[in-house]
Amino acid sequence: MENIKLLTIKDLAEITNHRSGEVKFGEKVLTVPVGENAIDFMTSCDANFVIFGIPEDIGVKANLGRAGTASAYESALKSLVNIQHNKFCKGTNLLILGQLDVIKEMNEARELKPSIKDHKKRLFQIVEKIDKEVSHIIHQIIKAGKTPIIIGGGHNNAYGNIKGLALAKGKPVNAINFDAHTDFRILEGRHSGNGFSYAFEEGFLKKYFVFGLHENFVSKSVFNTLKELDSRVKYVSYEEIEVRKQKTFSSQLEEAFQFIKQDPYGIELDLDAIPNIYSSAMTLSGFSVQQAREYVHFFGKHKNASYLHICEGAPELDLTNNSHLTGKLIAYLITDFIKSKTL
């Protein structure tokens, strides 16, 4: 885990706002002590959940999206450590590992233009490098008997999450994705739009369900691919549930669960599926925050739920002095996931 910038107790103290008569999460969550081996500490500590941040937007840039997803982890952390430690959710059940060190990669990517063929190819290569780091870290967390909560980055990181889980379990795994897009596009080089298709092609992803995709943003070729792979890849559209009322939100939660529940599965949530949340592909139409929280709780409570990944949030794009609200939403989703397994 040499490429992780570990969160220290000093870092934690600097972002925790202490208040008399209250106990904040930041006063109770665990960090790896200075000088200790991260894997050994993670394996032996009492926390069941491990938070890991990916502060990058290289995969988004390679997919011609708006940069900004690198800021989600820091924003989420500042909100999370300042919630209350109480009977509903205890900070002691959480180890904040730290973040992937991608400063070098981010600096290089900043000078690259995806409109230039050679630059785009280099962006793909950088994403592949990050894939390897993410899959290794997720593998280590799961092998230590813990449940990863991955925050930030583009949806390119779903590939590393799925691969890491599959390697830890020694078999292909499943995934459920709350998203306006399939991220199951052609294998043209790694970016945020094809993390699931690469994981599927390489044998790490067994079954995949896209929950609430927006019909306007899925190409004919991708729909044809989904039709061909119907026994292993399924979806329900947002329009089927909320516009045409052909299906209900609760019935589709259950249908998706029946499809993936037999094997370990990852829970993916793309913040661009929620209206007015600053993200790489911000939308005005989509499921509510309450529905997103219900989704996380519903799928998180099953024994085969193996990780949570919240991605594509870009609080730095909010210029209204309310950028902290994206981090606050992520903190809600994190605690909903933890509560689904502990209450």
VOBA-777675 format. One record per residue (C-alpha): residue number from 0; residue in three letters; x, z, y. Coordinates in steps of 0.2 Angstrom, whole numbers, plus 5000, padded with zeros to 4 digits. Example, Ala and Ser with C-alpha at 12.3 -4.5 7.8 and 13.67 -1.06 7.14 Angstrom:
# VOBA-777675
num residu u w v
0 ALA 5062 5039 4978
1 SER 5068 5036 4995
# end
This chain:
# VOBA-777675
num residu u w v
0 MET 5000 5000 5000
1 GLU 5015 4997 5012
2 ASN 5004 4985 5023
3 ILE 4992 4999 5027
4 LYS 4993 5008 5044
5 LEU 4988 5025 5038
6 LEU 4976 5035 5049
7 THR 4985 5052 5053
8 ILE 4977 5068 5058
9 LYS 4984 5066 5075
10 ASP 4975 5049 5077
11 LEU 4959 5057 5071
12 ALA 4961 5072 5083
13 GLU 4963 5059 5098
14 ILE 4946 5051 5094
15 THR 4936 5066 5089
16 ASN 4926 5074 5104
17 HIS 4925 5093 5100
18 ARG 4910 5103 5106
19 SER 4907 5121 5105
20 GLY 4894 5126 5091
21 GLU 4895 5109 5082
22 VAL 4906 5102 5068
23 LYS 4910 5084 5069
24 PHE 4914 5072 5055
25 GLY 4932 5070 5062
26 GLU 4935 5089 5059
27 LYS 4931 5087 5041
28 VAL 4935 5070 5035
29 LEU 4952 5068 5025
30 THR 4967 5058 5030
31 VAL 4983 5055 5020
32 PRO 4995 5069 5025
33 VAL 5011 5063 5032
34 GLY 5025 5060 5019
35 GLU 5013 5060 5004
36 ASN 5010 5045 4993
37 ALA 4994 5037 4998
38 ILE 4988 5032 4980
39 ASP 4992 5049 4973
40 PHE 4983 5058 4987
41 MET 4968 5047 4986
42 THR 4967 5049 4967
43 SER 4968 5068 4968
44 CYS 4958 5072 4983
45 ASP 4939 5077 4982
46 ALA 4932 5063 4993
47 ASN 4922 5051 4984
48 PHE 4922 5037 4997
49 VAL 4937 5029 5005
50 ILE 4936 5019 5022
51 PHE 4947 5005 5025
52 GLY 4948 4994 5040
53 ILE 4952 4975 5042
54 PRO 4955 4972 5061
55 GLU 4956 4953 5060
56 ASP 4946 4937 5066
57 ILE 4958 4924 5058
58 GLY 4945 4919 5045
59 VAL 4932 4917 5058
60 LYS 4943 4907 5069
61 ALA 4948 4895 5054
62 ASN 4929 4893 5052
63 LEU 4927 4888 5070
64 GLY 4918 4904 5075
65 ARG 4919 4916 5089
66 ALA 4934 4928 5088
67 GLY 4931 4946 5091
68 THR 4928 4954 5074
69 ALA 4945 4962 5075
70 SER 4937 4976 5086
71 ALA 4924 4982 5074
72 TYR 4934 4994 5064
73 GLU 4940 5004 5079
74 SER 4923 5004 5087
75 ALA 4915 5010 5071
76 LEU 4928 5024 5068
77 LYS 4926 5031 5085
78 SER 4907 5033 5082
79 LEU 4909 5039 5064
80 VAL 4920 5053 5067
81 ASN 4909 5060 5081
82 ILE 4893 5062 5071
83 GLN 4888 5079 5064
84 HIS 4895 5086 5048
85 ASN 4879 5094 5040
86 LYS 4869 5096 5024
87 PHE 4863 5078 5024
88 CYS 4881 5070 5025
89 LYS 4897 5079 5024
90 GLY 4913 5073 5031
91 THR 4923 5081 5017
92 ASN 4916 5068 5005
93 LEU 4926 5054 5015
94 LEU 4944 5049 5016
95 ILE 4949 5038 5030
96 LEU 4963 5028 5023
97 GLY 4967 5017 5038
98 GLN 4968 4999 5042
99 LEU 4977 4983 5036
100 ASP 4992 4980 5047
101 VAL 4989 4962 5053
102 ILE 4997 4962 5070
103 LYS 5010 4949 5065
104 GLU 4996 4938 5058
105 MET 4985 4940 5073
106 ASN 4999 4936 5085
107 GLU 5003 4920 5076
108 ALA 4984 4915 5074
109 ARG 4982 4917 5092
110 GLU 4993 4902 5096
111 LEU 4984 4891 5083
112 LYS 4970 4879 5087
113 PRO 4958 4875 5073
114 SER 4955 4858 5081
115 ILE 4973 4853 5076
116 LYS 4974 4848 5058
117 ASP 4991 4857 5055
118 HIS 4986 4872 5064
119 LYS 4970 4874 5054
120 LYS 4980 4872 5038
121 ARG 4991 4886 5044
122 LEU 4975 4897 5048
123 PHE 4969 4894 5030
124 GLN 4986 4900 5023
125 ILE 4986 4916 5034
126 VAL 4968 4920 5027
127 GLU 4975 4917 5009
128 LYS 4989 4930 5013
129 ILE 4976 4943 5019
130 ASP 4966 4939 5004
131 LYS 4980 4945 4993
132 GLU 4982 4961 5003
133 VAL 4964 4965 5003
134 SER 4961 4962 4984
135 HIS 4976 4973 4980
136 ILE 4970 4988 4991
137 ILE 4952 4987 4985
138 HIS 4959 4986 4967
139 GLN 4969 5002 4970
140 ILE 4955 5012 4978
141 ILE 4943 5008 4964
142 LYS 4956 5012 4950
143 ALA 4958 5029 4959
144 GLY 4940 5032 4955
145 LYS 4934 5030 4973
146 THR 4921 5019 4981
147 PRO 4928 5008 4995
148 ILE 4919 5006 5012
149 ILE 4927 4991 5020
150 ILE 4924 4989 5039
151 GLY 4928 4974 5050
152 GLY 4935 4957 5049
153 GLY 4926 4941 5045
154 HIS 4916 4937 5030
155 ASN 4932 4929 5022
156 ASN 4936 4946 5016
157 ALA 4922 4946 5004
158 TYR 4934 4936 4993
159 GLY 4947 4950 4993
160 ASN 4933 4963 4990
161 ILE 4926 4954 4975
162 LYS 4943 4950 4967
163 GLY 4949 4968 4969
164 LEU 4933 4975 4961
165 ALA 4934 4962 4947
166 LEU 4952 4966 4943
167 ALA 4949 4984 4943
168 LYS 4934 4982 4931
169 GLY 4943 4969 4921
170 LYS 4928 4957 4921
171 PRO 4918 4946 4933
172 VAL 4907 4956 4945
173 ASN 4891 4953 4955
174 ALA 4887 4953 4974
175 ILE 4872 4955 4985
176 ASN 4874 4948 5003
177 PHE 4863 4952 5018
178 ASP 4867 4937 5028
179 ALA 4860 4923 5039
180 HIS 4872 4911 5030
181 THR 4877 4909 5012
182 ASP 4896 4908 5015
183 PHE 4896 4897 4999
184 ARG 4903 4882 5007
185 ILE 4915 4869 5001
186 LEU 4933 4874 4995
187 GLU 4942 4866 5009
188 GLY 4954 4880 5012
189 ARG 4950 4899 5015
190 HIS 4940 4904 5030
191 SER 4925 4915 5033
192 GLY 4912 4902 5027
193 ASN 4918 4901 5009
194 GLY 4923 4918 5003
195 PHE 4909 4919 4989
196 SER 4912 4901 4983
197 TYR 4930 4904 4981
198 ALA 4927 4920 4971
199 PHE 4914 4911 4961
200 GLU 4926 4896 4957
201 GLU 4940 4907 4952
202 GLY 4930 4917 4940
203 PHE 4929 4934 4949
204 LEU 4911 4932 4955
205 LYS 4898 4931 4941
206 LYS 4881 4933 4950
207 TYR 4877 4931 4968
208 PHE 4861 4934 4978
209 VAL 4860 4930 4997
210 PHE 4847 4940 5005
211 GLY 4838 4933 5020
212 LEU 4847 4917 5024
213 HIS 4841 4907 5038
214 GLU 4835 4890 5033
215 ASN 4841 4881 5049
216 PHE 4859 4885 5045
217 VAL 4861 4880 5027
218 SER 4866 4862 5024
219 LYS 4858 4850 5012
220 SER 4874 4850 5001
221 VAL 4874 4869 5000
222 PHE 4856 4870 4995
223 ASN 4859 4857 4982
224 THR 4874 4868 4975
225 LEU 4863 4883 4975
226 LYS 4850 4873 4965
227 GLU 4863 4868 4952
228 LEU 4869 4886 4950
229 ASP 4852 4894 4950
230 SER 4855 4905 4934
231 ARG 4870 4913 4943
232 VAL 4867 4911 4962
233 LYS 4850 4915 4970
234 TYR 4843 4918 4987
235 VAL 4828 4922 4997
236 SER 4826 4916 5015
237 TYR 4822 4926 5031
238 GLU 4808 4913 5034
239 GLU 4800 4916 5017
240 ILE 4799 4935 5021
241 GLU 4796 4937 5039
242 VAL 4789 4920 5046
243 ARG 4778 4912 5032
244 LYS 4775 4929 5023
245 GLN 4776 4921 5006
246 LYS 4786 4936 5000
247 THR 4788 4954 5005
248 PHE 4804 4963 5010
249 SER 4802 4976 4997
250 SER 4798 4964 4982
251 GLN 4813 4954 4986
252 LEU 4824 4970 4986
253 GLU 4818 4973 4969
254 GLU 4820 4955 4963
255 ALA 4838 4954 4969
256 PHE 4842 4971 4961
257 GLN 4835 4965 4944
258 PHE 4847 4950 4946
259 ILE 4863 4959 4949
260 LYS 4861 4977 4942
261 GLN 4868 4974 4925
262 ASP 4886 4973 4931
263 PRO 4896 4982 4945
264 TYR 4892 4974 4961
265 GLY 4897 4974 4979
266 ILE 4886 4976 4994
267 GLU 4890 4964 5008
268 LEU 4881 4965 5025
269 ASP 4885 4953 5039
270 LEU 4880 4959 5056
271 ASP 4875 4942 5062
272 ALA 4859 4944 5052
273 ILE 4853 4957 5064
274 PRO 4846 4951 5081
275 ASN 4856 4955 5097
276 ILE 4871 4963 5088
277 TYR 4887 4956 5095
278 SER 4895 4946 5081
279 SER 4904 4929 5078
280 ALA 4887 4921 5076
281 MET 4875 4931 5086
282 THR 4857 4928 5083
283 LEU 4840 4932 5092
284 SER 4830 4931 5076
285 GLY 4832 4941 5060
286 PHE 4829 4957 5051
287 SER 4828 4973 5060
288 VAL 4841 4987 5060
289 GLN 4829 4998 5050
290 GLN 4828 4984 5037
291 ALA 4847 4983 5036
292 ARG 4848 5002 5034
293 GLU 4835 5001 5020
294 TYR 4845 4987 5012
295 VAL 4861 4997 5011
296 HIS 4851 5013 5005
297 PHE 4842 5003 4991
298 PHE 4857 4994 4984
299 GLY 4869 5009 4986
300 LYS 4859 5022 4976
301 HIS 4863 5013 4959
302 LYS 4877 5018 4948
303 ASN 4884 5000 4948
304 ALA 4885 4999 4967
305 SER 4904 4998 4969
306 TYR 4908 4995 4987
307 LEU 4900 4992 5004
308 HIS 4907 4979 5016
309 ILE 4901 4978 5034
310 CYS 4908 4963 5043
311 GLU 4907 4950 5057
312 GLY 4903 4963 5071
313 ALA 4912 4959 5087
314 PRO 4909 4973 5099
315 GLU 4922 4966 5111
316 LEU 4911 4952 5115
317 ASP 4898 4964 5123
318 LEU 4903 4964 5142
319 THR 4888 4976 5146
320 ASN 4897 4993 5144
321 ASN 4887 4995 5128
322 SER 4900 4989 5116
323 HIS 4900 5006 5107
324 LEU 4883 5002 5101
325 THR 4890 4990 5087
326 GLY 4901 5004 5081
327 LYS 4887 5016 5081
328 LEU 4876 5005 5071
329 ILE 4891 5003 5058
330 ALA 4892 5022 5057
331 TYR 4873 5023 5053
332 LEU 4876 5010 5039
333 ILE 4891 5019 5032
334 THR 4882 5036 5031
335 ASP 4866 5028 5024
336 PHE 4877 5021 5010
337 ILE 4885 5038 5007
338 LYS 4868 5047 5007
339 SER 4861 5034 4995
340 LYS 4874 5041 4982
341 THR 4873 5059 4986
342 LEU 4856 5065 4991
# end
